[in-house]
């Protein structure tokens, strides 16, 4: 039962990562056009935020919740793979 929770938590980390990326993209699309340098800064900032979010959630799962590491990582990998295969709702 604990392993199933760890797998679900890993999938939730992947989903949270995607949601952050989508939120940043929608905010950038609604705002004024960015220069190339500003777009690159936003890209790097979003990548850093996603990394910090994933690392923090992994630390929460492993350290505080004491979830099974292999199950947690497996859930994350499967979640990432599923999000890649299904796409992110883009039509272009």
N, C-alpha and C positions, 0 to 999 in steps of 0.2 A: 504494500500500500504506500509506503514511504517512497519507493522508487517511482511509482506512478506520479506522485506529487512532484517529485524532482523533474521528471520528464515534462510534465505540464509547465512547471516553472521555467525550464529551459526554453520551451516554446514561447512562453510569455516574454522572455527576454528578447527573443528574435522579433516578436511582434512589436514590442515597445521600441526597439531599434528602428523598425520600419516606420512606425507612427511618427517618431521624431523626424525622420528624414522627409516624410510626406508633409508634415506640418511646416518644416522649414521651406520646402519647395513651394507650397501654396502661398506662404507669406511673401516669398521672393517674387512669385508670379503676379501677385496683387499690387506690389509696390512699383515704383518707377524703374525704368530700365537701368541696369547696372553696367558700369564700365567693366572691361575685361579684368582689371585688377581687383575691383570690388567683388566681382563674381568669384574669382579665385579665392579671395579671403573668406567669402561666405562658404565656399566649398570646403576649405580647410577647417573652418570653425565648426561646421556641421559634422565633419568626420571626427574631429576631436570630441565634440559633445556626444556623438554616438559611441565612441570608444569608452569615454568616462561613464556613460549610462550603463553600458554592458558590463564594464568592470565592477561598478558599484552593485549592480544587481547580482552578479556572480558572487561577489564578496558577501552580500546579504544571504544568498542561498547557501553558500558553503559555510560561512562563519556563524551567522546568527541562527539561521533555520536548520543548520547541520544536515543539509540534504546530501544524498549520495552523489559523489562527484561524477562518476561515469554516467549515471542516469541524467544528471543535470546537463552535462555536456552533450549527451546523445540527443536530448530534447532540443537543445539549442541548434545542433547541426541539422536535425530533421526539420525543425522550424524554418531555418534559413533556406534549406534546400526547397522546401515546399513554397516559400515565398518567391524564390527565384523561378521555379517551374511554373507557378501560376501567374507570375507577373505582379505588378503593383497597381493594376487598374488603368494602365496607360493604353490609349487607343492609337497613338501615332507611332 
